[in-house]
Amino acid sequence: MSTALAILAGAAAVWASRGCARDPGEPVRASITEWPEQDTGWIAHAVVIETSEGLTLNCAMRRPSAGRYPLPAALISGGFRTGRRAALLIGEFRGVAFSCDYPWRNPGEHGVAGVLSRLPRIRSEIVSTPLAHRAAATWLLAQPFTDSSRLAGIGVSLGVPTVAAWAAGDPRVKAVALLYGGADLGVMLEHSQRRNVPPDFIRRPLAGLVAWGLKPLEPARTVPRLPPRPLFLAVAPEDRRIPPAATEALVAAAGPSARVMRLAGGHVTPNADTLLAMLTDSTNAWLQTLDFFRAPSAK
């Protein structure tokens, strides 16, 4: 039985590996509409970007309504269900916050048969996410209210692997913050599926195969390529979603030059207002030490 499962899993992995990353091209047009914003002092918009290769990115943008322009900008990627709302949840970020929905559907929506038949396409869409970040950043940096010399990448939770992979290949990113993430995707996938796939002899090899398919997004490979650019980590050793081994693997990959903040408690969630505000304040404070929020006249 276990041999048959291993053979099937291996065949599925080979089938999935046919799905390669696809470059979405450059932004060619965008529509901007007002996003209902309750707080005074901020401007929020929904942004839909279309690229030259037919990709549509649904994004959100939030920036101070007053201040000296152009402002620094941060492209933010959070949890899958958070999507483009990440820019609206980050609180009082002292620049332009920008985030987009992931450019792929939740694979679980396809059902087992649908997932198996779409494995190459699913893998292609997922490993193409850093290129979608790059296209979104291209549009963002072309706007008159952003300073193209001050772009940060901020990855939270699920966004850590994709932001790290994007930033590792995009020199326009001047600083990177990775919050509540981990490295070693095989360890994280195996940990996350303990309830859904109880038998160890099935879960562990499957997690390893999926991690192999997502190797371009492996933080253990991409994070070491970020220095000498400044790197900030916020990790929670008691986080039940990210196992301690993955947390420490991320810290090790970041190297001794990274600033690491260790937090008590569990994983960050979209409704954890106090924790989100603290993370925003801590990220602002770190960026301030880099002179990220300098006045435009100081350029």
N, C-alpha and C positions, 0 to 999 in steps of 0.2 A: 504493500500500500504506500509506504513512504517513498519507495523507489519510483513508483508510478507518478506520485505527486511531484517529486523532484524533476522527473522528465518533463511533465506538463509545465511546471513553473519555468524550467529552463527554455522550453520552446516558446512560451509566452514572452520571456525576456528577450530572446532573439528577435521575435516578431516585433516587439515594442521598439527595439533599437533602430528599426528602420525609420522611425520618426525623428528627423533632425531639426535643429533650430532653424527658423525661417526669419529672415530680416524683414521687418515690417516697412522698411523704407523711411522716407522723410515725411513729416507733416505737410499736407497740402492745403487743408482748410480746417476751420474750427468754428463752431457756433458757441456763443456764450450767453447764458441766461442767468438772471438773478436767482440766488439761492436764499430762501427765507432765513434771515439772521436776526435773532432776538437781541443779541448784545449790541449796544451802541459802541461805536469806535472801531467797528470791523466791517469789511466788505467781503461778501461771499458770493461765489458764482458756481454754477454747473457749467462744465466745459466738455464739449464733445469734439474729439480730434479725429480726423480721417487722414490716413497715410497713403503714400503713393502705391503701396502694395495691397490696399483694400482693408487694412485693419482699422476698426473703430474703437477708440478709447473713450470710455465714459469717466470723467474726472470731476474733481471739485477743487476749488481754490479759495483760500481765505487770506486776507491781508489787512493790515491796519488802514483805517480810513484817513489817518493823518500821519504826518511824518515826512522825512526828507527822502525823496525818491532819487535814484533807484534803490531798492531794498535787496538784501540777501534773500536767497530762496532755498527751500528744502523740499526735495521730493521724498514723500513718505509712503511706505508700504506696510500695512498691518495685517491683521487676520483676514481670512478669506471672506467672512461675512461682513467685516468692517469695510473692505473695499475702499471706494472713493471717500467715504465718510471720515477716513483717518485724518484728513486735513482739518476737519471741523471739530474733531475730538481732542486735538493736541493742545487746545487752550490758548494761552496768550504767548504764542511763539512770536518772537520779535522780527518777523520777516514775512515773506510770502510762503505759505504752506500749500502744497499741491500734492494730490494723491489721485489714483485711478483705480477702478475696478480691475481685478485680475482679468486678463484677456482670454479666459477659458472658463467653461462651466465646471461645476463640481462633478468629477467623474462618477460619483455615486448615483447621480440622477439618471445615468444611462442603464442601470441594472447590470447584473453580472454578464449577460450575453452581450449587451451593448458595449460594456467596457472591453471585453475580450476582442470584439470585432473592431474597436476603435483604438486599440493600444498605440499604434504608431502615431495617429493623430493626437491622442491625448499627450503622449510624451513630447511631441513636437511643440504643442501649445505651451506646455509647462516650461520646457527648457528655453523657449523663446521669450519668456517673461522679462529677463534682463534687457533684451533688445527693445521690448515695448517700453520699459523704463527709459531707455536712451531716447526713443522717439518722443516720449512725453517731456523729457528734459530739454530736448531741442526746441520744442514749442515754447516751453516755459521761459527759457533763456532769451528767446527772441522778443519777449514782451518789453515794452518801454519802462515798466515799473520794476523790472528785475535787473540786478547787477550780475552780469555773466561771469564775473571773476569771483563770485561768492555763492557757490552752490554746495549744499550739503545733501548727503543721502542718509535717510533715517529709516531703519528697518526695525519693525516690532513683531515679535513672535514669528508667524509664518513668513513675514516680510524680510526676516534676517537673511536667509539664503539668497533670495532674489536681489535684494539691495546690494549685498556683498559681491555677488557675481557681476552685477551691472557696474558698480563703482570700480571693481578691479580692472575693468576694461575701458573705463571712460575717464580720461585725465581731467575732464571739466569738473569732476567732483573733487572738492578741496578738503572736505572733512566728512567723516562717516560715524554715525552713532548706531549701534546695534543693541537693541533693548529686549530683554527676555527671550533670548534665542539660545541656540546650541550648535555644536558641530557634531559630525559623525551621524549622518542621516540614517544609517542602518540602525544605530542604537535608538534614535528617537522614534523611528517607525515601529521598531519592535516593541518599544515601551507603550506607544499609543494604541497598539492593537491587542493588548493582553486580554481585554474583555471580549473583543470580537472574535479573536482566534486563539482560544486557550492553549491548545497543544504546542509546547515549545518546539517540537521537531518540525512543525509546519510553519509556525509564525517566524521563527528566526531566519530560516533560509529565504522565505518570501520577502521579509524585510530587507535582507541583504541584496536580493535581486532587484527590488524596487530602487534601493539606494544606488545600486550599480547603474540603473537606467537614468538616474537623476544626478550622475556624477558631475556634470557641468555646474550644478548648483551647490556642490558640497562645500560648506564654509571652511572645512579643514584645508581645502585646496585654494579657495579664493581669498580668504581673509589674510593669509601671509603676503598677498600681493598688494595689499592696501598701503602699508607704510612705504615711504616716510610720511604719507599724509596722516594727519591726526586721527586717532581712533578712540571712541568712547564706548565702553560696554557697561550695561546695567544688567546684572544677573541676580537671580534669587535661588540660593542653594536649596531652599525648601519647596521650590516650584514642583508641583506634581505632574505638570505636563511635560516639562523638560527634565529628563533624568540628570542627576548630578554628574555622571560621566560625560554627558554631552555638554553641560555647562562648563566643566573644566576643560574639555577639548576645545571649546571656543576661546576660552581665556588663553590657553596654550598657543592656539593658532594666531592670536592677536599679537603675541610677543610682549617683551618687557616695556616697550614704549607706549602701549595703550594705557589709557586711564580706565580703571575698573571700579565700579561702584557695586557693592554687594548689598542686597536688600533683604529684609525679613519678609515672610509671608509667601503667598502663592502667586499664581500666574496673573498677569495684568488682563483685565477684561474691558470691553467698551463702556461699561457702566460704572467703572471704578473711578469716579470723578476725582477723589482726593489723590489717588495714586497717579492718575494721568496728569494732574496739575503738578505734582511733585516731579514727575519725569520731565515735563516740559520745562519747569524751573531749573532742574539740574542740567538739562541739555542747553538751555539758554546760558547758564552760568559757565558751562564748559566752552561753548562757542565764544562767549565774551572774552575768555582768556586767550583766544586765538585772534582777537581783534576782528571778529567776524561781523560785528554790528557797527563798525566805524561809520562815521558820516561820509557821504559820497565825496565831499570836498577833500577828504584825506587820501583819496586814491592817487 
